[in-house]
């Protein structure tokens, strides 16, 4: 017996797990690791973060493709995700140990491989189980992920709550509580669609085919937005403290959570509208354009308050774009039996920016400051609405 719509129970558990995935990396990469590196590296913090981000992006790129392909070949999303969660839980507390750049780089590479072994099967599972007419709702629910990650950052940076090592264990606990329920108790309804992958469907290795026009345009548009988002993701802490040195890691975490929390109802409302009106692309185009305008405002910001407002515009619009894009791209992937692998190639839009971003920031920030960087990012983001397919 198959159904045309997925159950609310599974969608809720899946949204919780995806939020846990964001909590796995947002607090560490936006607050904990930059603050740790700044304390150890001093004036070399920008360069250290660049090298760390570059190595992590390479590992995440290869790891996501490999993990997605593994879950395709096994026709099983749960087992690889559970293995990735176990590796993540073992490696995250080890970030309290490194004191040299090489040690951080080695640990980040191993950590990214484990993280993506968890995230890649989860990502593909949504394509297996959620029909097109619920993709907008799925995108809205995915918006809980960055907001939850930001909330985790607020929790673990409460002054006096815990030292750095204990904060890492808090991250592990939050992620486990969020991800385990869907892996252990998620029972999606069989959906009456040709997009499912079931045991026995997946043949052996076959090479990726050239993407069609819609896939390529969706990929490029997300890449441009992600270059801007990834740059701020890594350097938000340092940029804000350039306006006010008293703006500490807890302040950054609270700001991040407040803005992303606004993105949740916005993404759900826009996602529902796109489902009802069969308009999956128009909201993406509008959100990308607003994000580019936010970057222009950030480049012009003369002080902390305008900088915070401009950043709020950018991150809110980007949160809507990325959450809805993650769901709508499932419409255009051509091979259900290779969804995990193909989403791994799409995940390059998340990781390639971290290969580009370090060299942009190292080249521009020390010589021209953050404003020059934001002008470059605004120009790139402004191309996204043009690249998106019409339908």
Helices and strands as residue ranges (DSSP letters): H 8-27, I 28-32, H 33-41, G 42-44, H 45-74, H 78-92, G 93-96, H 101-129, G 132-134, H 135-142, H 144-156, H 164-185, H 213-243, H 249-277, H 282-300, H 304-328, G 329-331, G 336-338, H 339-346, H 348-368, H 370-382, H 384-387
